[in-house]
Amino acid sequence: MAIKIYTKTGDKGSTSLIGGTKVSKSHLRIETYGTVDELNAHIGLCRDMLTDNNSRNTLQKIQNDLFVIGSLLACDPEKDVKMALPEITESDIFFLEKEIDQMDAILPAMKYFILPGGNIAISQLHIARCICRRAERCCMRLDETSAVNPLVLKYLNRLSDYLFVLARYTGHLNNIEDIPWVPQKIDK
């Protein structure tokens, strides 16, 4: 028998954390892992737009990592969760740093702030970067009241850096130059 996608248990505005605790759908924990889920979906869109196989494979690994982060954030920290959940590790963060360094070695040095844009894939990667920063801010707010694994915070911080560099690298692969930010003169 197939499982139905709808349970009707959330019709009154609450949902359950892993561990069984019911919370409002407006709870910061729900907002936090919902933002990570949004980021994951947007990275899927970016992956579908890219043609570079290494970048596509890396984004798929990142999507798997984000599922891990989402499951960690969906746990009630006050309850002993009976199921085994995967973890984010320093090696996951090192992987992102290695990918950043490999792309950075090829890219021209940045000499100015750049504007997001140049083509659709570059713009989408910048949107994913912004969603990642929002997820990181949500985690920081959650950490003020309920401890968040420090590796989750570190991973999201590094991921936003990776997405920024990947946007530049995607432009490089497609012969699209960075768009420099040209500040307007302020008349005094």
N, C-alpha and C positions, 0 to 999 in steps of 0.2 A: 504494500500500500504506500502510495506517495505521500510525503509530508506536505501539508498546505503551507503556502508562503505567509498567509495571514493567520494570526492567532487571536486577534481582537483583544488581547490583554493590555495593549497600550492605548485603547480608545479613550481612556479618561486622563491621559497625559502623564502616565508613569511607565517606567520600564525597569527591567531587572539587570543588575550588574552580575558578572560572573561571581558566584557565591550566593546568589539569591536575593540580595538586598534590593528592595524596591526604592527607586528614587524618581523625582520629577524629571521629565524629559528636558527641562530647562536647567538641570543641575550642571555645574561647571565640568564635572567628570564626563558627562554625556557630550557637552559642547566640545570638550577637548578631543575625545576619541572620534567624534563626528567630523572634526576638522582634519584629523589625520586621515580619515576615510575619504574626505573630499580631496585631500592632497593625493592620495593613492589613485583615485579615479582620474584626476587631472594628469598625473604622470602617465597613466595608461593612454590618455589622448596624445600626449607628447610622444610616447613610444611609437604609437601608430603613425605619427607624422615623420619620424626620422628614417633615414635610409642606411645610416652607418650601423653595421651589425654590432660592434662593440658597445656603442651607446645604447642601442635597443636592449642588448643582453644585460647591461648594467642597470638600466631602468627597471627591467623585470626583477632583478635581484632586489632592488630598492623597494619595489612593490611588495615583495615577500617580507622584507624587513619591516615595512610599514604595517603589514598585517600583524606581525609580532608585537610591534609597539601598540597597536590598537587593542590587542588582547590584553596586554599588560595594563593599559589604562582602563580597560573595562572591568578590572577586578576590584572587588571591595577590599580595601587595604586592612579593614578590621576583621575580615574573615579568613579562615584557613581554607584556601581553594584546594579542592580534592583532585583536580585534574592537573596533569603536567603541562606547563606552558613553556614554549621556547623562550629564549632570552636574547637580548641585544648584547653583543660583546665588543670589547675593544677591537677585535679583528674586523668587525663590521665597519667601525669608524676608520680604521687603518685602510680598509679597502677603498672607502670614499676618498681619503687623502691621497692614496696612490693614483686613483683615476684623475683627481684634480691635477696632481703634479705632472702626469703624462700629457694631459691636454695643455697645461700651462707651458710646458717645454716647447710646444709647437707654436703657441700663439704669440703675436707681437706684444711687447710690454704695453700695459695700459698707462697712458699719459694724461688721461682726463676721465671725468665721470662720463658714463655712457647712458643714452636713452634706450629703453626697451624698444625693440622693433627691428625691422629690416626684412623680415618675412614672417609668415604665419607661425612656423615652428619656433623661431626665435622668440616671438611674442608670447607664445603659449608656455615656453620654458620659463620666461620671466613671470608669468602669472603663477606657475607652479612654485617658483621661488617665493613669491609673495604669500601664497597660501601656506608654504612651509614656515615662513616667519610668523604667521598668525598662529599656526599650530604650536610653535615654540613659545610664543607669548601665552597661549592658553595653558601650556604645561607649566610655565613659570608661575602663573596665578594659582593653578591647582597645587603646586608645590608649597605655596605659602600656607595652605591649610592641611594638606595631606601629601606626605612625601612621595615624590616622583623619582623613579630610578634615575640617578645622575647620568647614566649612559644614554638614556632616552633623550635627555636635554642636549647632551653633547652630540648625539647622532643627528638630531634635527638641525642643530647649528651648523654642523659640517655639511649636511644635505643641502641647505640653502646655498652654501658656498659652491658645492658641486653643481647645482642647477644654474647658478650664475655663470660659472666657467663653461658649462655645457652649452649654454646659449651662445656665448662667444665662439666656442669651438664649432658649433653648427653653422654659424655665419662664416667662419674661416673655411670650412669644407665646401661651402656653397659660394665662395668668393663674394661674400657680402661684408662690407666693412662695418665696424662699430659706428654707431651714430653718436658723435660727441655732444655732450650737453654744453651749450653756449649760453652762459648766464647773460641776462640783459643788464645793461648799465642802468644804475639807479641815479636819477637826477637829484641832486641835493640843492 
